[in-house]
């Protein structure tokens, strides 16, 4: 059971890694000896994040708009060129859109579903050969999809496309887990509750007390909470876990 939770030397690609939950996960992997690649759409912000993360370990930035299938294939090709294989793919990039029911636009559905569901499928599809090359029976490769408790329960806010996309992502996780298991690739989803991410910043600032009151553990999630679940799923400790959706929410989804 030695090194049960080790990810040392693993090659990890994290989308949406320049901020929020993606940044938290990237920081956790780097602090435990992994080699990390981060991708997102905003190049300046991405490169600044990679420079900061590089203080903790090897981190490389690859700009990519992952709502585009060709961009997903190009990103996989860059990983193949540098590494030849991939141990862990974290599909974290996502979009949200809030608007009243009667005003909710068609463009919101197009944008949110394109990135949160189709984009995850296309990047996973493009990276599957790289993941398969790194996999073994004892140490499968891992795909971790970042869902949301809004895909488990009805959200307080009017984010129709977002909550529907995360519910779809949770089910896509189960479908991919069955499909990729013969290739020795596990696929799991993490469903975060309230965390100090850019996407939740305004909501937490406005409703902090009410949000904390809705969480049985009575606090907002920390970077350690998010990094911890990703490290577990990516280490030997999580090698026999696949097809799961794990809420990391202080118990909020039980209410």
Backbone torsions as a table, in degrees:
resi	resn	phi	psi	omega
1	UNK	NA	10.0	178.4
2	UNK	-66.0	142.9	178.9
3	UNK	59.4	32.9	-175.8
4	UNK	-60.4	-31.7	-176.9
5	UNK	-109.3	17.5	-176.9
6	UNK	-77.3	140.2	170.6
7	UNK	-125.3	17.9	-175.9
8	UNK	-58.6	129.6	177.8
9	UNK	82.0	-5.4	-179.9
10	UNK	-71.3	144.8	177.4
11	UNK	-95.7	121.1	-169.3
12	UNK	-127.0	130.4	172.8
13	UNK	-111.3	125.3	-178.1
14	UNK	-123.6	117.1	176.1
15	UNK	-85.7	152.4	-174.3
16	UNK	61.5	33.5	-172.5
17	UNK	-86.5	2.8	-175.3
18	UNK	-86.6	-10.6	-177.5
19	UNK	-160.5	170.2	172.4
20	UNK	56.3	-136.8	-175.3
21	UNK	-63.1	-38.9	178.0
22	UNK	-61.4	-41.7	178.3
23	UNK	-64.5	-42.6	178.2
24	UNK	-57.8	-44.7	-178.6
25	UNK	-67.8	-42.9	178.4
26	UNK	-59.5	-44.0	179.5
27	UNK	-60.7	-43.0	179.4
28	UNK	-62.5	-44.2	178.9
29	UNK	-63.4	-43.7	-178.2
30	UNK	-64.3	-40.4	-179.4
31	UNK	-68.0	-15.0	178.8
32	UNK	-113.1	21.9	166.3
33	UNK	90.2	12.5	178.6
34	UNK	-85.4	163.0	172.4
35	UNK	-102.3	121.9	-167.4
36	UNK	-117.6	135.7	170.1
37	UNK	-115.6	131.8	177.6
38	UNK	-117.8	145.4	-179.5
39	UNK	-135.0	142.5	170.7
40	UNK	-165.9	175.4	-172.1
41	UNK	-80.1	-35.0	-173.7
42	UNK	-90.1	102.9	-169.8
43	UNK	-62.6	-45.3	-177.3
44	UNK	-62.1	-46.2	179.4
45	UNK	-64.1	-39.1	-179.4
46	UNK	-64.6	-47.2	-177.4
47	UNK	-67.3	-35.6	176.3
48	UNK	-64.7	-40.0	178.2
49	UNK	-65.7	-42.7	-180.0
50	UNK	-63.2	-38.8	178.3
51	UNK	-63.0	-43.0	179.0
52	UNK	-67.1	-44.1	-179.1
53	UNK	-66.4	-29.0	-178.7
54	UNK	-64.5	-14.0	173.9
55	UNK	-67.2	-19.6	-177.8
56	UNK	-103.3	-15.1	-178.8
57	UNK	164.1	179.3	-176.7
58	UNK	-67.3	117.5	-178.8
59	UNK	-137.8	127.7	-177.6
60	UNK	-121.3	138.6	-179.8
61	UNK	-99.8	134.6	173.5
62	UNK	-128.2	103.3	177.3
63	UNK	-62.6	137.6	179.5
64	UNK	-165.5	135.8	171.9
65	UNK	-96.8	99.7	-168.4
66	UNK	-84.6	11.1	167.3
67	UNK	-79.9	-4.5	-177.2
68	UNK	-110.2	122.8	-177.0
69	UNK	-61.2	-36.9	179.0
70	UNK	-66.2	-36.7	177.3
71	UNK	-62.6	-37.3	177.1
72	UNK	-63.7	-43.4	179.5
73	UNK	-67.6	-37.3	177.9
74	UNK	-65.4	-39.9	179.4
75	UNK	-64.7	-44.0	177.4
76	UNK	-60.8	-38.1	179.3
77	UNK	-65.0	-36.7	178.2
78	UNK	-66.5	-39.5	177.1
79	UNK	-65.2	-41.9	179.2
80	UNK	-61.8	-41.1	-178.9
81	UNK	-64.1	-38.6	-176.5
82	UNK	-84.9	-36.9	-170.4
83	UNK	-119.7	-31.1	-177.3
84	UNK	82.8	-20.1	179.3
85	UNK	-157.3	169.0	-176.2
86	UNK	-142.9	130.0	-179.2
87	UNK	-89.1	-37.2	-173.8
88	UNK	-140.4	130.5	171.4
89	UNK	-116.3	121.5	176.2
90	UNK	-108.8	109.5	179.0
91	UNK	-88.9	91.6	-176.3
92	UNK	-111.2	-23.9	-177.3
93	UNK	-56.8	135.2	-178.9
94	UNK	-161.3	166.0	179.3
95	UNK	-130.6	153.2	177.3
96	UNK	-129.8	161.1	178.5
97	UNK	-158.0	120.8	177.8
98	UNK	-114.4	136.5	176.5
99	UNK	-165.4	153.1	177.4
100	UNK	-59.6	152.7	-174.0
101	UNK	-51.8	-50.2	-176.2
102	UNK	-72.8	-13.6	-178.8
103	UNK	-109.9	2.1	-172.3
104	UNK	-67.7	122.1	-169.5
105	UNK	-87.6	155.2	174.9
106	UNK	-60.8	-35.5	-178.9
107	UNK	-61.5	-28.6	178.0
108	UNK	-64.2	-43.3	178.9
109	UNK	-63.6	-42.6	-179.6
110	UNK	-61.7	-48.4	-177.1
111	UNK	-66.7	-50.0	-172.1
112	UNK	-70.9	-47.0	180.0
113	UNK	-67.9	-33.3	179.6
114	UNK	-61.4	-43.8	-178.0
115	UNK	-84.7	-45.8	-170.6
116	UNK	-75.8	-23.8	-178.6
117	UNK	-120.3	-61.3	-177.6
118	UNK	-61.7	-42.2	-179.4
119	UNK	-62.3	-39.5	177.3
120	UNK	-63.9	-44.8	179.2
121	UNK	-61.3	-46.3	-174.8
122	UNK	-67.2	-38.8	178.7
123	UNK	-71.4	-39.9	176.8
124	UNK	-61.8	-43.7	177.7
125	UNK	-58.6	-45.8	-177.8
126	UNK	-67.6	-32.4	-177.1
127	UNK	-89.6	-8.6	-175.8
128	UNK	-55.9	-44.9	178.2
129	UNK	-59.6	-35.9	178.6
130	UNK	-69.8	-40.5	177.4
131	UNK	-65.1	-40.5	-179.5
132	UNK	-64.6	-36.4	179.7
133	UNK	-64.3	-31.5	-177.7
134	UNK	-87.4	-9.2	-168.9
135	UNK	-86.5	151.8	170.8
136	UNK	-143.6	169.7	-179.8
137	UNK	-61.0	-42.2	-177.6
138	UNK	-79.7	-26.6	-174.9
139	UNK	-135.0	76.3	-179.6
140	UNK	-64.8	157.8	169.9
141	UNK	-76.3	162.1	-171.8
142	UNK	-128.5	140.6	166.2
143	UNK	-118.3	127.3	177.9
144	UNK	-121.2	115.7	178.3
145	UNK	-97.7	131.3	179.4
146	UNK	-92.7	104.5	177.9
147	UNK	-92.5	-136.5	-179.5
148	UNK	-170.1	150.7	172.7
149	UNK	-66.3	-16.8	174.6
150	UNK	-68.8	-13.9	172.5
151	UNK	-91.1	0.5	179.3
152	UNK	-111.1	-41.5	-179.4
153	UNK	-121.9	167.8	177.5
154	UNK	-75.8	124.2	-177.9
155	UNK	-72.7	158.5	177.2
156	UNK	-71.7	-35.1	-174.9
157	UNK	-93.9	161.8	-176.9
158	UNK	-87.8	77.0	-179.4
159	UNK	-118.9	66.8	-169.7
160	UNK	-61.0	-49.5	-178.3
161	UNK	-67.3	-38.4	-178.0
162	UNK	-64.2	-50.9	-177.8
163	UNK	-65.2	-38.3	177.1
164	UNK	-65.0	-39.1	-179.3
165	UNK	-66.4	-36.5	-178.9
166	UNK	-73.8	-35.0	173.1
167	UNK	-63.0	-41.8	177.2
168	UNK	-63.1	-41.0	179.2
169	UNK	-63.1	-39.3	177.7
170	UNK	-60.0	-43.2	-179.4
171	UNK	-72.9	-38.1	174.8
172	UNK	-57.0	-37.7	177.0
173	UNK	-56.6	-45.7	-179.9
174	UNK	-65.7	-41.5	-179.8
175	UNK	-63.4	-46.0	-180.0
176	UNK	-67.3	-33.9	178.6
177	UNK	-59.3	-43.1	179.1
178	UNK	-69.5	-40.3	-176.8
179	UNK	-68.9	-37.2	-173.6
180	UNK	-94.4	-9.5	-179.9
181	UNK	-55.2	-42.8	178.1
182	UNK	-61.7	-20.0	177.8
183	UNK	-89.2	4.3	-178.1
184	UNK	63.6	47.2	175.7
185	UNK	-126.4	122.8	175.2
186	UNK	-91.8	149.9	179.1
187	UNK	-134.7	119.8	179.0
188	UNK	-134.7	159.9	176.0
189	UNK	-119.7	145.1	171.6
190	UNK	-110.8	132.4	-179.2
191	UNK	-113.7	91.0	-177.8
192	UNK	-69.0	148.0	166.8
193	UNK	-92.4	-141.7	-177.6
194	UNK	-74.9	122.3	175.0
195	UNK	-132.2	159.6	179.3
196	UNK	-80.6	68.1	177.7
197	UNK	-104.5	164.7	-179.9
198	UNK	-63.5	-36.1	-179.1
199	UNK	-63.0	-33.4	-176.8
200	UNK	-99.7	-0.3	-171.6
201	UNK	-55.2	-52.3	-176.5
202	UNK	-64.8	-39.6	-179.9
203	UNK	-64.4	-44.6	-179.5
204	UNK	-66.2	-40.3	179.0
205	UNK	-61.3	-37.5	-175.8
206	UNK	-83.6	-33.9	-172.2
207	UNK	-125.0	26.3	-173.2
208	UNK	-50.4	-52.1	-175.9
209	UNK	-61.1	-42.3	-179.9
210	UNK	-67.3	-37.9	179.1
211	UNK	-65.1	-47.4	178.6
212	UNK	-60.4	-39.4	179.1
213	UNK	-65.3	-25.4	-179.1
214	UNK	-83.7	-8.6	-178.0
215	UNK	-100.3	119.5	-179.4
216	UNK	-54.3	-34.0	177.6
217	UNK	-83.1	0.4	168.6
218	UNK	58.9	42.8	174.0
219	UNK	-160.4	165.5	172.4
220	UNK	-83.6	148.8	178.7
221	UNK	-66.5	152.5	-179.1
222	UNK	-111.8	165.4	175.2
223	UNK	-56.0	-36.1	179.0
224	UNK	-63.6	-36.4	179.0
225	UNK	-63.2	-41.4	-177.2
226	UNK	-78.3	-43.0	177.9
227	UNK	-61.9	-38.2	-175.9
228	UNK	-60.6	-43.6	-178.6
229	UNK	-69.8	-35.4	178.2
230	UNK	-67.0	-40.8	178.7
231	UNK	-66.1	-41.5	177.0
232	UNK	-59.0	-50.2	-177.0
233	UNK	-65.2	-25.1	-175.7
234	UNK	-94.7	-9.8	-177.0
235	UNK	-97.5	176.9	176.5
236	UNK	-58.2	-29.4	-179.7
237	UNK	-60.8	-29.2	-178.2
238	UNK	-105.3	14.5	-171.9
239	UNK	-68.2	-19.2	-177.7
240	UNK	-107.3	17.8	179.9
241	UNK	-110.3	122.0	175.2
242	UNK	-153.6	150.3	179.1
243	UNK	77.4	18.8	-177.1
244	UNK	-103.1	156.8	169.0
245	UNK	-120.7	114.1	-172.5
246	UNK	-108.3	110.2	174.5
247	UNK	-69.4	131.7	173.7
248	UNK	-121.5	83.5	-164.0
249	UNK	-146.2	13.9	-179.8
250	UNK	64.6	17.1	-179.6
251	UNK	92.5	5.5	-174.2
252	UNK	-60.8	-35.7	-177.3
253	UNK	-73.1	-5.9	176.5
254	UNK	-84.0	-8.2	-177.5
255	UNK	-99.6	NA	NA
